[in-house]
């Protein structure tokens, strides 16, 4: 199961996200759920880096499937849009696979 937590501040701005685990849909290397989620997450991080000037930190552990992304500066409209796009993609994959491989929650920090 891929456990997704999206972090918000008190103003309801998205300030980060954490992905942990593996979908378990298929054997490693053939798991299209993990591949889809990974592509969306990495593209979001790369897009924030390429198209904004916002500083962030990323923690990675490939073996456990951990990606922990946190914005380090005040949020911008651009970062909000990119994180909203990430959420939309994750919700789509979750729906397509009946919610069996992904959990998605939001947490105020």
Helices and strands as residue ranges (DSSP letters): E 2-8, E 14-20, H 32-51, E 56-61, E 66-71, H 77-96, E 102-108
